[in-house]
C-alpha cells in the first residue's frame, strides 16, 4: 500500500539524519564519524509508531498533516511528525497545562478586545479540539469536501497560509488565533528538550547549532570570538 | 472562624527580595519574625539543580516559577471607560511566586536611578518651567534623595555581588563607566562580566558617534565572591539559560541564594509557605494594624496572626490590593484626582530591535542577562528636553542574554516563518544576530491606576485588582526618540540587515514586555500625595511598612530592582534604629 510506504520512507530519512547533518556542515557527533556497523539487513527494523493518548484519530491526522506542512522534510531535518512534534503536541495537550492548570477560568466570560488577551473558557486541549473541527469544516467547504489531512501538499500550504493571514473564514472560531497557537506549539515541539517527545535526535538543536545543556562558557567566549563553537548537543536524557 | 494564634513581633508578607531583606534586618535587631509566603518554598539545593534547570519548555514557555493565575490574577482594561476583563494567564509581565518571588527569574540587570530622578518634578519645573509639565502627568518628587539612598544602594550591591564598571567614584569620573551615574561611595563588588560580540561592536559604534558606552551593571558575579552575609557566590558561566529561571552556579543573585541561607538557620525566623494572606486587620482609630488573616492552602484552615509590626512586601498588585481591602489610605479616584492608593501605576516602556551580520559567528547561546553594553546619554535629564515635546528617557543597550532555541530565535522580515525555506533561514540567521533594547521611563498619567474589580474575584473570594493602563502620548514620543537614537548606533555597527520595533499604540496584556510594574502605594511627603512616608511607613498605620516597587512615584529609565533593594535597607534602618525605640509615626503629617 502506498499509504504505508510514505511514513516508512520518512522514517528512513529520519534515521539517516546524522549523515545529512554532517553533509550540511551542521554538527559532527562522534558517533556519526564512525562507520556504521555492517547490518545483515538492508533496512533497520521498523519502529512501532508511538500511540496518541490525547488526540482522537481525526485530530491526530490533522496535527500530523499540519506539523509536516509547517516543518517539511528536507536536507536539514525529517518532517515535523517524524521529529516527534505531533507526539509532543499530543502529550502537551494531555498535560496539566493542556487541561488549563494555572489559568484563571472564572466567569463571566466575555469577548473583550485583543489588548485584553485570551478570554475563552476553553482549556488549550479544548481550544485545539474546537480549532481542528473548525479548520476541517472550512477545508471541506473550500477544497471539495476534504479534511485538511486529505489535501495535497500545495493545498495544505495554501490553507495554513489563509489561516495565518486571517483570510480563512472559520465558522464560530478565530482562524488566525488558531494558527498562532498551532504554529507556537509546533515550534515548541521542534526545539524543546527531546524528553518531551519532539526534537527527536535533537534535530532542531542541530539545525541551529545550539549545544543543549552543557553550558560552561566562561572559558570559551573569548576563545570562540567570531569563531563557530560546535558541539554535539546534549539533552536531559543524556545525563539521566 | 479563624483560629487566633499567639502574637509575634513582626510579620513579613511575601518573601521576595524586599521581604527577605526586611526579615533579615529585623531578626538582627532581635525581633522574632514570621515570613508568610503564598507560594511554595524554593530551596536552591533541591530545586535549582542540573539537569532540571536546563529546560526551556518548563521555565520559559510554561512559566513554572510564575504566579498561579487560577488562584489569583488581575483584571485589565486600557481606559477608565472600558470593561476590565481578567488576565487569564499572565503575559506582558510575569510576577513570580514562592520563596524568592520575582527575584529568582529576573534578568539581574542592577541599576541605580539618577540623582535627578529623585527630584524629577522639581528638576523639570526648574529647567523648563512648571507649566511645561502637562496637568495629566501626575509625577512627583521622591521623598528621599539619591545621596540619602546611596549607602543603601551600596549595601544591596554588596549583598548581590554586583558586577560593573564605576563611572563616578565619590565624584571622581572613571573612564569606561557610566559618566552620568550618581556618585558611588564604593566601587562595584565585582569587575564587569565579559562583553559579547554584539555588545562589543555596539560599544565601538557608540563611541564613534560620541556617546558614552559602558558595561551594564548586573547582579551576576563575574568571579567567586563572599557577600556581607558570609554567603559564597559562584562565578557566572555564561550558560545563557537563566532567563525566567534560577542559576545553579549561585552567580545570579536571588533572595534564595543571597539572603535565605542565613534566615533558614536563624532561630528568630520562621517561614510559613503556601499560606495566603487574605486581609490586614486594621484598627483605624489606633492607626495601626493588629495582624493578618491567612488561609493555609495545605490544610484549608484559616488563622488570625496578631503581630506588633507588619511588613507588606508582595508584588505591586498584592500590596495595592491589601491596602484597598483594609481601607488603609484613601482609594484613588481618577475623576477627582483625590485619593492615593492605586494611583500612579507605571510600567517600563521598552522598545527594541535586532541586527543581523551575515556570515559572522556570534555563538549567541553563550550569554548572561547582564552581558550587555549600554549608553545612558538619553536617560532622564541627561539630555535637554527643550522643544522635544516629551519628558523622560531611558538607557539604550545591546544585549547578549543567551538564545534558547524555542524563544531565542529571530528572523529578518521577509524570511519564511514555516514551510519550505524556513529551516534554511533559521540555520542562516540564528548564530549571527544581536539584540537591542531601550529601557524607557513611564511618567505617571492621571488615568493609569489600580482599584478593585467590581465583578471578578480570586480563589479566596476577594475582588481582583483592576488595572487601568495605556501607553501615553508622552511615552510614545519618548520611545520613538530613543528608538531613533538606537537605530543610529545600529547603523554605525554596519549590520547586513536590521530591524527596530516601535511599540503599538495601545498597551496589550500579551505578549511579554516587562515585569517592571510600579506604583499604587507610592511614597511621598504627606498623606495627601502618598500612601507611605519616606521610610515606607503607611501614613494610616504606623506599624505597617510597605516595600517594593509599589512605592515608586513613577518609573524611571532603568530596571527597578536596584532601587527596590536600596529602599528595603533604607526602610529597615529606620525601623530598627528609630521606630523600634519609639513606635509611632516617623514623619509627622
Interface residues (C-beta under 8 A of the other chain):
Chain A: X24 X26 X69 X70 X71 X72 X74 X76 X77 X97 X100 X101 X102 X103 X104 X105 X106 X108 X110 X112 X113 X114 X115 X116 X117 X118 X119 X157 X160 X183 X186 X187 X188 X191 X192 X193 X196 X204 X205 X207 X208 X209 X210 X211 X212 X213 X215 X216 X217 X218 X220 X221 X222 X224 X225 X226 X227 X228 X229 X236 X239 X240
Chain B: X50 X51 X54 X55 X56 X57 X61 X62 X63 X68 X69 X70 X73 X76 X77 X78 X82 X83 X85 X86 X87 X88 X89 X91 X194 X196 X197 X235 X236 X237 X238 X239 X240 X241 X360 X361 X363 X365 X366 X403 X404 X405 X406 X409 X417 X418 X419 X420 X422 X423 X424 X426 X427 X430 X431 X455 X456 X457 X506 X507 X508 X509 X510
